[in-house]
Amino acid sequence: MSVLLAPRGTQSAELTVDLGAIAENTSTFAARTSAAVMAVVKADGFGHGAADVARTALANGATRLGVTNVDEALALRDEGIDAPILSWLNAVDADFGAAGLAGVELAVPSREHLDAIAGGLGRGHPRPNLWDEGAPDPTRSPGAYVHLHLDTGLARDGAEPEAWSDLCRAARRAELDRTLQVVGVMGHLSHADVPGDSANSTARTRFAWGLQTARAAGLRPRWRHLAATAATLTDPLAHHTLCRIGAGLVGIDPSRTTRLRPAMTLQAPVVTVRRVRAGTPVGYGHTWTAPAATYLGLLPLGYADGLPLSASGTAHVALRGRRHPVVGRISMDQLVVDLGDDPVLPGEVATVFGPGDAGEPTVAEWATWAGTIEHEIVTRIGSRVRRRVA
Ligand SMILES: *Cc1c(COP(=O)(O)O)cnc(C)c1O
């Protein structure tokens, strides 16, 4: 047996985010709808860098941003991003005052949230939303900008239909008190990735009822939004006045109908190459044994860096334009590749996944190998991996 080591100065694993791909995907969505486009940049822009994705999307057709919690919204403000931002999932005691001062719009899933937001902001002087509303009216505080959130069928976030008309009436009273303005009504689809599923039409009907109820209470929400990536691509009836696009921006299409451009490439150098005899077992638990003499390459990437352990035994990486299997169990910090007789040298760079242009594996393939979805792969790349924006 012999082991070859990588030369000194060999780089560590590196994740490249292709902002050109994000720009192209954003344009694709903007061209698919006459509704406005909200770029959803929660979870650090689906792992691609929230501020980079936000700026790129805003420069290519998106006009609004969406995130989960207020902290994510405030982090974008700290980056100097002044576009409208909606935050849709917060505890009832979240810092709504800070959100209002930063001009962050808030989703309201319950009466308790409504009261907390009205109370928290009634005392403050929220920043008016200049993008949508033009110059502020100096004679009055605009109050908080809110989007009432109706549960349209996931039993997850959003108000239950039974609580909806009370929520709408209370919101209207708060408008008249000038503590808030209802600028939006939102719902979400459970089956948008299965376009023909009857759950979609049920949800659309419930959403239409929710809008009617809001209108009957005297509300005039400008932003009416139900569709995310998949419904924007497959269901024009769900578009209303705003589409919320997250996964699609980074090249993931849950409906599998549209060619989008994956924005992530993950690469790692081969740090050692060793020659092993037939019958040599590899890795924890010896789950793989070399059937013949072969070369094994070691990559400094493991599940702590976001590669799923469950892809052990099925995953591949590309080296010199050819695919090689990952063998044995993926470890926390490393994985082993069977190079066969390919004369790969330490220091050469393996592509773990990329857009697939050169035959390298894609995030979609890794998701299949691991029995998961692409979203889970891209949002879990670890902090140890160096990041580069291209
Ligand atoms: C994450 C999320 C989105 C974005 O969904 P994609 O399918 O990734 O476009 C939209 N709306 C809500 C409420 C979300 O949580």
The ligand as an SDF file (V2000), in Angstrom:
LIG
                    3D

 15 15  0  0  0  0  0  0  0  0999 V2000
  -40.5870   29.1170    1.9400 C   0  0  0  0  0  0  0  0  0  0  0  0
  -41.8640   29.7680    1.6240 C   0  0  0  0  0  0  0  0  0  0  0  0
  -42.0970   30.2520    0.3280 C   0  0  0  0  0  0  0  0  0  0  0  0
  -41.1690   29.9850   -0.8250 C   0  0  0  0  0  0  0  0  0  0  0  0
  -41.5090   28.7250   -1.3360 O   0  0  0  0  0  0  0  0  0  0  0  0
  -40.7290   28.1190   -2.5910 P   0  0  0  0  0  0  0  0  0  0  0  0
  -41.4980   26.9070   -2.9450 O   0  0  0  0  0  0  0  0  0  0  0  0
  -39.3630   27.8230   -2.1000 O   0  0  0  0  0  0  0  0  0  0  0  0
  -40.7590   29.1600   -3.6400 O   0  0  0  0  0  0  0  0  0  0  0  0
  -43.2680   30.9510    0.1010 C   0  0  0  0  0  0  0  0  0  0  0  0
  -44.1510   31.1550    1.0890 N   0  0  0  0  0  0  0  0  0  0  0  0
  -43.9680   30.6900    2.3380 C   0  0  0  0  0  0  0  0  0  0  0  0
  -45.0020   30.9580    3.3730 C   0  0  0  0  0  0  0  0  0  0  0  0
  -42.8350   29.9780    2.6450 C   0  0  0  0  0  0  0  0  0  0  0  0
  -42.6470   29.4970    3.8840 O   0  0  0  0  0  0  0  0  0  0  0  0
  1  2  1  0
  2  3  1  0
  2 14  2  0
  3  4  1  0
  3 10  2  0
  4  5  1  0
  5  6  1  0
  6  7  2  0
  6  8  1  0
  6  9  1  0
 10 11  1  0
 11 12  2  0
 12 13  1  0
 12 14  1  0
 14 15  1  0
M  END
$$$$
